[in-house]
Amino acid sequence: LAQLIGDLTMAGVIAYALKIVWGKYQEQITENKQLMKDQTQEWKRLAGLEESRDPEETD
C-alpha cells in the first residue's frame, strides 16, 4: 500500500509539474501571437505610409 501511495504521489507531482510547464508554454504562445499581430499591424502601417507616399512623389 505504501508503494501505491508513493507511486500516486509521484504521479501527482509529475502531473502538477507538467501542468505548470504547459501553462507557461500556453502563455508564451499567446504572447507570441500578440507580438506577431502587433508586428503585422506595424508592417501594414508602414506599407500604408510607403504606398501613400508614392502618389505624392509622382504628382
PDB file of N, CA, C and O in Angstrom:
ATOM      1  N   LEU A   1       0.837  -1.207   0.000  1.00  0.00           N
ATOM      2  CA  LEU A   1       0.000   0.000   0.000  1.00  0.00           C
ATOM      3  C   LEU A   1       0.874   1.261   0.000  1.00  0.00           C
ATOM      4  O   LEU A   1       0.586   2.229  -0.704  1.00  0.00           O
ATOM      5  N   ALA A   2       1.933   1.231   0.792  1.00  0.00           N
ATOM      6  CA  ALA A   2       2.845   2.382   0.842  1.00  0.00           C
ATOM      7  C   ALA A   2       3.444   2.648  -0.542  1.00  0.00           C
ATOM      8  O   ALA A   2       3.613   3.798  -0.947  1.00  0.00           O
ATOM      9  N   GLN A   3       3.762   1.566  -1.258  1.00  0.00           N
ATOM     10  CA  GLN A   3       4.323   1.690  -2.605  1.00  0.00           C
ATOM     11  C   GLN A   3       3.316   2.360  -3.537  1.00  0.00           C
ATOM     12  O   GLN A   3       3.676   3.239  -4.320  1.00  0.00           O
ATOM     13  N   LEU A   4       2.041   1.935  -3.447  1.00  0.00           N
ATOM     14  CA  LEU A   4       0.976   2.501  -4.272  1.00  0.00           C
ATOM     15  C   LEU A   4       0.808   3.990  -3.984  1.00  0.00           C
ATOM     16  O   LEU A   4       0.706   4.801  -4.904  1.00  0.00           O
ATOM     17  N   ILE A   5       0.780   4.341  -2.703  1.00  0.00           N
ATOM     18  CA  ILE A   5       0.646   5.747  -2.305  1.00  0.00           C
ATOM     19  C   ILE A   5       1.845   6.551  -2.820  1.00  0.00           C
ATOM     20  O   ILE A   5       1.692   7.677  -3.293  1.00  0.00           O
ATOM     21  N   GLY A   6       3.025   5.963  -2.721  1.00  0.00           N
ATOM     22  CA  GLY A   6       4.231   6.619  -3.220  1.00  0.00           C
ATOM     23  C   GLY A   6       4.153   6.862  -4.716  1.00  0.00           C
ATOM     24  O   GLY A   6       4.506   7.939  -5.196  1.00  0.00           O
ATOM     25  N   ASP A   7       3.688   5.850  -5.459  1.00  0.00           N
ATOM     26  CA  ASP A   7       3.552   5.976  -6.912  1.00  0.00           C
ATOM     27  C   ASP A   7       2.530   7.050  -7.272  1.00  0.00           C
ATOM     28  O   ASP A   7       2.759   7.860  -8.170  1.00  0.00           O
ATOM     29  N   LEU A   8       1.402   7.050  -6.568  1.00  0.00           N
ATOM     30  CA  LEU A   8       0.358   8.038  -6.837  1.00  0.00           C
ATOM     31  C   LEU A   8       0.845   9.453  -6.534  1.00  0.00           C
ATOM     32  O   LEU A   8       0.546  10.396  -7.267  1.00  0.00           O
ATOM     33  N   THR A   9       1.598   9.586  -5.445  1.00  0.00           N
ATOM     34  CA  THR A   9       2.145  10.892  -5.078  1.00  0.00           C
ATOM     35  C   THR A   9       3.109  11.374  -6.155  1.00  0.00           C
ATOM     36  O   THR A   9       3.074  12.536  -6.559  1.00  0.00           O
ATOM     37  N   MET A  10       3.970  10.469  -6.615  1.00  0.00           N
ATOM     38  CA  MET A  10       4.929  10.802  -7.657  1.00  0.00           C
ATOM     39  C   MET A  10       4.207  11.209  -8.939  1.00  0.00           C
ATOM     40  O   MET A  10       4.574  12.186  -9.590  1.00  0.00           O
ATOM     41  N   ALA A  11       3.168  10.437  -9.291  1.00  0.00           N
ATOM     42  CA  ALA A  11       2.384  10.750 -10.487  1.00  0.00           C
ATOM     43  C   ALA A  11       1.732  12.123 -10.338  1.00  0.00           C
ATOM     44  O   ALA A  11       1.676  12.896 -11.294  1.00  0.00           O
ATOM     45  N   GLY A  12       1.242  12.421  -9.143  1.00  0.00           N
ATOM     46  CA  GLY A  12       0.623  13.719  -8.881  1.00  0.00           C
ATOM     47  C   GLY A  12       1.617  14.858  -9.031  1.00  0.00           C
ATOM     48  O   GLY A  12       1.304  15.900  -9.605  1.00  0.00           O
ATOM     49  N   VAL A  13       2.820  14.648  -8.509  1.00  0.00           N
ATOM     50  CA  VAL A  13       3.874  15.664  -8.601  1.00  0.00           C
ATOM     51  C   VAL A  13       4.248  15.906 -10.061  1.00  0.00           C
ATOM     52  O   VAL A  13       4.389  17.052 -10.490  1.00  0.00           O
ATOM     53  N   ILE A  14       4.408  14.824 -10.822  1.00  0.00           N
ATOM     54  CA  ILE A  14       4.756  14.932 -12.243  1.00  0.00           C
ATOM     55  C   ILE A  14       3.645  15.645 -13.009  1.00  0.00           C
ATOM     56  O   ILE A  14       3.909  16.533 -13.820  1.00  0.00           O
ATOM     57  N   ALA A  15       2.393  15.247 -12.743  1.00  0.00           N
ATOM     58  CA  ALA A  15       1.255  15.870 -13.415  1.00  0.00           C
ATOM     59  C   ALA A  15       1.195  17.360 -13.098  1.00  0.00           C
ATOM     60  O   ALA A  15       0.928  18.174 -13.982  1.00  0.00           O
ATOM     61  N   TYR A  16       1.440  17.715 -11.846  1.00  0.00           N
ATOM     62  CA  TYR A  16       1.422  19.115 -11.423  1.00  0.00           C
ATOM     63  C   TYR A  16       2.524  19.907 -12.127  1.00  0.00           C
ATOM     64  O   TYR A  16       2.299  21.025 -12.591  1.00  0.00           O
ATOM     65  N   ALA A  17       3.722  19.311 -12.202  1.00  0.00           N
ATOM     66  CA  ALA A  17       4.845  19.967 -12.875  1.00  0.00           C
ATOM     67  C   ALA A  17       4.537  20.167 -14.358  1.00  0.00           C
ATOM     68  O   ALA A  17       4.810  21.229 -14.917  1.00  0.00           O
ATOM     69  N   LEU A  18       3.968  19.143 -14.989  1.00  0.00           N
ATOM     70  CA  LEU A  18       3.605  19.253 -16.403  1.00  0.00           C
ATOM     71  C   LEU A  18       2.553  20.339 -16.612  1.00  0.00           C
ATOM     72  O   LEU A  18       2.601  21.082 -17.593  1.00  0.00           O
ATOM     73  N   LYS A  19       1.611  20.422 -15.687  1.00  0.00           N
ATOM     74  CA  LYS A  19       0.560  21.435 -15.772  1.00  0.00           C
ATOM     75  C   LYS A  19       1.165  22.839 -15.725  1.00  0.00           C
ATOM     76  O   LYS A  19       0.760  23.721 -16.483  1.00  0.00           O
ATOM     77  N   ILE A  20       2.132  23.041 -14.838  1.00  0.00           N
ATOM     78  CA  ILE A  20       2.812  24.338 -14.726  1.00  0.00           C
ATOM     79  C   ILE A  20       3.569  24.643 -16.019  1.00  0.00           C
ATOM     80  O   ILE A  20       3.467  25.741 -16.565  1.00  0.00           O
ATOM     81  N   VAL A  21       4.326  23.662 -16.497  1.00  0.00           N
ATOM     82  CA  VAL A  21       5.101  23.844 -17.731  1.00  0.00           C
ATOM     83  C   VAL A  21       4.167  24.151 -18.897  1.00  0.00           C
ATOM     84  O   VAL A  21       4.433  25.059 -19.684  1.00  0.00           O
ATOM     85  N   TRP A  22       3.071  23.394 -19.011  1.00  0.00           N
ATOM     86  CA  TRP A  22       2.107  23.596 -20.093  1.00  0.00           C
ATOM     87  C   TRP A  22       1.490  24.982 -20.001  1.00  0.00           C
ATOM     88  O   TRP A  22       1.298  25.647 -21.019  1.00  0.00           O
ATOM     89  N   GLY A  23       1.174  25.424 -18.775  1.00  0.00           N
ATOM     90  CA  GLY A  23       0.603  26.753 -18.572  1.00  0.00           C
ATOM     91  C   GLY A  23       1.553  27.839 -19.063  1.00  0.00           C
ATOM     92  O   GLY A  23       1.134  28.782 -19.735  1.00  0.00           O
ATOM     93  N   LYS A  24       2.826  27.704 -18.726  1.00  0.00           N
ATOM     94  CA  LYS A  24       3.834  28.676 -19.166  1.00  0.00           C
ATOM     95  C   LYS A  24       3.956  28.645 -20.687  1.00  0.00           C
ATOM     96  O   LYS A  24       4.089  29.688 -21.327  1.00  0.00           O
ATOM     97  N   TYR A  25       3.911  27.435 -21.264  1.00  0.00           N
ATOM     98  CA  TYR A  25       4.010  27.260 -22.706  1.00  0.00           C
ATOM     99  C   TYR A  25       2.847  27.960 -23.407  1.00  0.00           C
ATOM    100  O   TYR A  25       3.041  28.663 -24.398  1.00  0.00           O
ATOM    101  N   GLN A  26       1.637  27.761 -22.883  1.00  0.00           N
ATOM    102  CA  GLN A  26       0.441  28.385 -23.450  1.00  0.00           C
ATOM    103  C   GLN A  26       0.544  29.908 -23.369  1.00  0.00           C
ATOM    104  O   GLN A  26       0.201  30.607 -24.323  1.00  0.00           O
ATOM    105  N   GLU A  27       1.017  30.424 -22.229  1.00  0.00           N
ATOM    106  CA  GLU A  27       1.194  31.868 -22.065  1.00  0.00           C
ATOM    107  C   GLU A  27       2.162  32.394 -23.112  1.00  0.00           C
ATOM    108  O   GLU A  27       1.924  33.446 -23.707  1.00  0.00           O
ATOM    109  N   GLN A  28       3.247  31.673 -23.342  1.00  0.00           N
ATOM    110  CA  GLN A  28       4.262  32.092 -24.300  1.00  0.00           C
ATOM    111  C   GLN A  28       3.683  32.130 -25.707  1.00  0.00           C
ATOM    112  O   GLN A  28       3.946  33.065 -26.462  1.00  0.00           O
ATOM    113  N   ILE A  29       2.886  31.109 -26.067  1.00  0.00           N
ATOM    114  CA  ILE A  29       2.247  31.070 -27.382  1.00  0.00           C
ATOM    115  C   ILE A  29       1.319  32.266 -27.546  1.00  0.00           C
ATOM    116  O   ILE A  29       1.342  32.936 -28.579  1.00  0.00           O
ATOM    117  N   THR A  30       0.502  32.535 -26.529  1.00  0.00           N
ATOM    118  CA  THR A  30      -0.431  33.663 -26.585  1.00  0.00           C
ATOM    119  C   THR A  30       0.338  34.964 -26.753  1.00  0.00           C
ATOM    120  O   THR A  30      -0.048  35.825 -27.544  1.00  0.00           O
ATOM    121  N   GLU A  31       1.423  35.104 -26.006  1.00  0.00           N
ATOM    122  CA  GLU A  31       2.251  36.305 -26.076  1.00  0.00           C
ATOM    123  C   GLU A  31       2.865  36.446 -27.467  1.00  0.00           C
ATOM    124  O   GLU A  31       2.871  37.537 -28.037  1.00  0.00           O
ATOM    125  N   ASN A  32       3.379  35.345 -28.012  1.00  0.00           N
ATOM    126  CA  ASN A  32       3.983  35.370 -29.341  1.00  0.00           C
ATOM    127  C   ASN A  32       2.964  35.739 -30.406  1.00  0.00           C
ATOM    128  O   ASN A  32       3.269  36.507 -31.318  1.00  0.00           O
ATOM    129  N   LYS A  33       1.733  35.189 -30.295  1.00  0.00           N
ATOM    130  CA  LYS A  33       0.684  35.523 -31.251  1.00  0.00           C
ATOM    131  C   LYS A  33       0.386  37.013 -31.206  1.00  0.00           C
ATOM    132  O   LYS A  33       0.203  37.645 -32.246  1.00  0.00           O
ATOM    133  N   GLN A  34       0.338  37.576 -30.001  1.00  0.00           N
ATOM    134  CA  GLN A  34       0.060  39.007 -29.849  1.00  0.00           C
ATOM    135  C   GLN A  34       1.199  39.826 -30.450  1.00  0.00           C
ATOM    136  O   GLN A  34       0.955  40.830 -31.120  1.00  0.00           O
ATOM    137  N   LEU A  35       2.437  39.404 -30.216  1.00  0.00           N
ATOM    138  CA  LEU A  35       3.586  40.103 -30.781  1.00  0.00           C
ATOM    139  C   LEU A  35       3.549  40.060 -32.304  1.00  0.00           C
ATOM    140  O   LEU A  35       3.817  41.063 -32.964  1.00  0.00           O
ATOM    141  N   MET A  36       3.215  38.892 -32.862  1.00  0.00           N
ATOM    142  CA  MET A  36       3.123  38.756 -34.313  1.00  0.00           C
ATOM    143  C   MET A  36       2.031  39.664 -34.862  1.00  0.00           C
ATOM    144  O   MET A  36       2.214  40.308 -35.895  1.00  0.00           O
ATOM    145  N   LYS A  37       0.888  39.716 -34.169  1.00  0.00           N
ATOM    146  CA  LYS A  37      -0.224  40.558 -34.598  1.00  0.00           C
ATOM    147  C   LYS A  37       0.209  42.023 -34.592  1.00  0.00           C
ATOM    148  O   LYS A  37      -0.063  42.759 -35.541  1.00  0.00           O
ATOM    149  N   ASP A  38       0.884  42.442 -33.521  1.00  0.00           N
ATOM    150  CA  ASP A  38       1.365  43.821 -33.415  1.00  0.00           C
ATOM    151  C   ASP A  38       2.360  44.118 -34.531  1.00  0.00           C
ATOM    152  O   ASP A  38       2.311  45.183 -35.146  1.00  0.00           O
ATOM    153  N   GLN A  39       3.258  43.179 -34.788  1.00  0.00           N
ATOM    154  CA  GLN A  39       4.278  43.366 -35.815  1.00  0.00           C
ATOM    155  C   GLN A  39       3.632  43.473 -37.191  1.00  0.00           C
ATOM    156  O   GLN A  39       4.027  44.308 -38.004  1.00  0.00           O
ATOM    157  N   THR A  40       2.632  42.620 -37.451  1.00  0.00           N
ATOM    158  CA  THR A  40       1.932  42.648 -38.735  1.00  0.00           C
ATOM    159  C   THR A  40       1.227  43.985 -38.915  1.00  0.00           C
ATOM    160  O   THR A  40       1.268  44.568 -39.999  1.00  0.00           O
ATOM    161  N   GLN A  41       0.579  44.473 -37.860  1.00  0.00           N
ATOM    162  CA  GLN A  41      -0.096  45.773 -37.934  1.00  0.00           C
ATOM    163  C   GLN A  41       0.920  46.874 -38.203  1.00  0.00           C
ATOM    164  O   GLN A  41       0.640  47.808 -38.955  1.00  0.00           O
ATOM    165  N   GLU A  42       2.084  46.772 -37.600  1.00  0.00           N
ATOM    166  CA  GLU A  42       3.140  47.762 -37.802  1.00  0.00           C
ATOM    167  C   GLU A  42       3.611  47.738 -39.260  1.00  0.00           C
ATOM    168  O   GLU A  42       3.796  48.790 -39.873  1.00  0.00           O
ATOM    169  N   TRP A  43       3.803  46.543 -39.808  1.00  0.00           N
ATOM    170  CA  TRP A  43       4.220  46.424 -41.209  1.00  0.00           C
ATOM    171  C   TRP A  43       3.161  46.996 -42.139  1.00  0.00           C
ATOM    172  O   TRP A  43       3.479  47.698 -43.099  1.00  0.00           O
ATOM    173  N   LYS A  44       1.882  46.690 -41.845  1.00  0.00           N
ATOM    174  CA  LYS A  44       0.793  47.219 -42.667  1.00  0.00           C
ATOM    175  C   LYS A  44       0.777  48.742 -42.603  1.00  0.00           C
ATOM    176  O   LYS A  44       0.564  49.415 -43.612  1.00  0.00           O
ATOM    177  N   ARG A  45       1.004  49.272 -41.413  1.00  0.00           N
ATOM    178  CA  ARG A  45       1.018  50.727 -41.240  1.00  0.00           C
ATOM    179  C   ARG A  45       2.173  51.323 -42.049  1.00  0.00           C
ATOM    180  O   ARG A  45       2.000  52.323 -42.745  1.00  0.00           O
ATOM    181  N   LEU A  46       3.339  50.707 -41.953  1.00  0.00           N
ATOM    182  CA  LEU A  46       4.499  51.185 -42.701  1.00  0.00           C
ATOM    183  C   LEU A  46       4.271  51.042 -44.203  1.00  0.00           C
ATOM    184  O   LEU A  46       4.612  51.937 -44.976  1.00  0.00           O
ATOM    185  N   ALA A  47       3.697  49.921 -44.608  1.00  0.00           N
ATOM    186  CA  ALA A  47       3.401  49.699 -46.025  1.00  0.00           C
ATOM    187  C   ALA A  47       2.395  50.743 -46.500  1.00  0.00           C
ATOM    188  O   ALA A  47       2.502  51.261 -47.611  1.00  0.00           O
ATOM    189  N   GLY A  48       1.422  51.042 -45.653  1.00  0.00           N
ATOM    190  CA  GLY A  48       0.423  52.057 -45.980  1.00  0.00           C
ATOM    191  C   GLY A  48       1.071  53.415 -46.173  1.00  0.00           C
ATOM    192  O   GLY A  48       0.708  54.158 -47.084  1.00  0.00           O
ATOM    193  N   LEU A  49       2.034  53.742 -45.315  1.00  0.00           N
ATOM    194  CA  LEU A  49       2.746  55.015 -45.437  1.00  0.00           C
ATOM    195  C   LEU A  49       3.557  55.033 -46.726  1.00  0.00           C
ATOM    196  O   LEU A  49       3.588  56.036 -47.439  1.00  0.00           O
ATOM    197  N   GLU A  50       4.215  53.906 -47.018  1.00  0.00           N
ATOM    198  CA  GLU A  50       5.001  53.812 -48.249  1.00  0.00           C
ATOM    199  C   GLU A  50       4.100  53.997 -49.466  1.00  0.00           C
ATOM    200  O   GLU A  50       4.442  54.732 -50.392  1.00  0.00           O
ATOM    201  N   GLU A  51       2.947  53.327 -49.458  1.00  0.00           N
ATOM    202  CA  GLU A  51       2.022  53.409 -50.585  1.00  0.00           C
ATOM    203  C   GLU A  51       1.460  54.819 -50.736  1.00  0.00           C
ATOM    204  O   GLU A  51       1.341  55.329 -51.850  1.00  0.00           O
ATOM    205  N   SER A  52       1.117  55.446 -49.612  1.00  0.00           N
ATOM    206  CA  SER A  52       0.520  56.774 -49.682  1.00  0.00           C
ATOM    207  C   SER A  52       1.561  57.821 -50.080  1.00  0.00           C
ATOM    208  O   SER A  52       1.209  58.890 -50.577  1.00  0.00           O
ATOM    209  N   ARG A  53       2.828  57.519 -49.864  1.00  0.00           N
ATOM    210  CA  ARG A  53       3.884  58.460 -50.209  1.00  0.00           C
ATOM    211  C   ARG A  53       4.152  58.436 -51.722  1.00  0.00           C
ATOM    212  O   ARG A  53       4.482  59.468 -52.307  1.00  0.00           O
ATOM    213  N   ASP A  54       4.012  57.278 -52.348  1.00  0.00           N
ATOM    214  CA  ASP A  54       4.299  57.141 -53.779  1.00  0.00           C
ATOM    215  C   ASP A  54       3.496  58.091 -54.666  1.00  0.00           C
ATOM    216  O   ASP A  54       4.093  58.782 -55.492  1.00  0.00           O
ATOM    217  N   PRO A  55       2.166  58.157 -54.533  1.00  0.00           N
ATOM    218  CA  PRO A  55       1.396  59.052 -55.406  1.00  0.00           C
ATOM    219  C   PRO A  55       1.815  60.514 -55.256  1.00  0.00           C
ATOM    220  O   PRO A  55       1.809  61.263 -56.233  1.00  0.00           O
ATOM    221  N   GLU A  56       2.175  60.922 -54.045  1.00  0.00           N
ATOM    222  CA  GLU A  56       2.599  62.305 -53.823  1.00  0.00           C
ATOM    223  C   GLU A  56       3.876  62.609 -54.599  1.00  0.00           C
ATOM    224  O   GLU A  56       4.051  63.716 -55.108  1.00  0.00           O
ATOM    225  N   GLU A  57       4.770  61.622 -54.688  1.00  0.00           N
ATOM    226  CA  GLU A  57       6.022  61.817 -55.409  1.00  0.00           C
ATOM    227  C   GLU A  57       5.778  61.924 -56.913  1.00  0.00           C
ATOM    228  O   GLU A  57       6.488  62.659 -57.600  1.00  0.00           O
ATOM    229  N   THR A  58       4.780  61.198 -57.435  1.00  0.00           N
ATOM    230  CA  THR A  58       4.526  61.199 -58.877  1.00  0.00           C
ATOM    231  C   THR A  58       3.757  62.440 -59.323  1.00  0.00           C
ATOM    232  O   THR A  58       3.766  62.769 -60.509  1.00  0.00           O
ATOM    233  N   ASP A  59       3.093  63.135 -58.400  1.00  0.00           N
ATOM    234  CA  ASP A  59       2.332  64.335 -58.790  1.00  0.00           C
ATOM    235  C   ASP A  59       3.238  65.406 -59.365  1.00  0.00           C
ATOM    236  O   ASP A  59       2.764  66.478 -59.743  1.00  0.00           O
TER     237      ASP A  59
END
